[in-house]
């Protein structure tokens, strides 16, 4: 799993995955999308982000979940 727009660095945001070159966690982007915030509003709230960064956050999460052993129960 290689994601050029997402980085994990223990010295940035406690090692949470962030959009490369920012301190914006992937989690923040995903939570906003999940809450119904539009991509346009996310970009307005975080001017350093691009639409490609939002897509990268979604892709990162999908790849992460694809590697998990999920138990439904």
VENVENPE-V685104 format. One line per field, one symbol per residue. phi: phi as a letter, one per 30 degrees, with the letter a starting at -180 (. if undefined). A space follows every 10 residues. Layout:
BEGIN
phi: ???
END
This chain:
BEGIN
phi: .cbdccbbbe cbhiiddbde ibccdeeddd dddddjddee dddddbeddb ddddddddde ddddddcccc cca
END
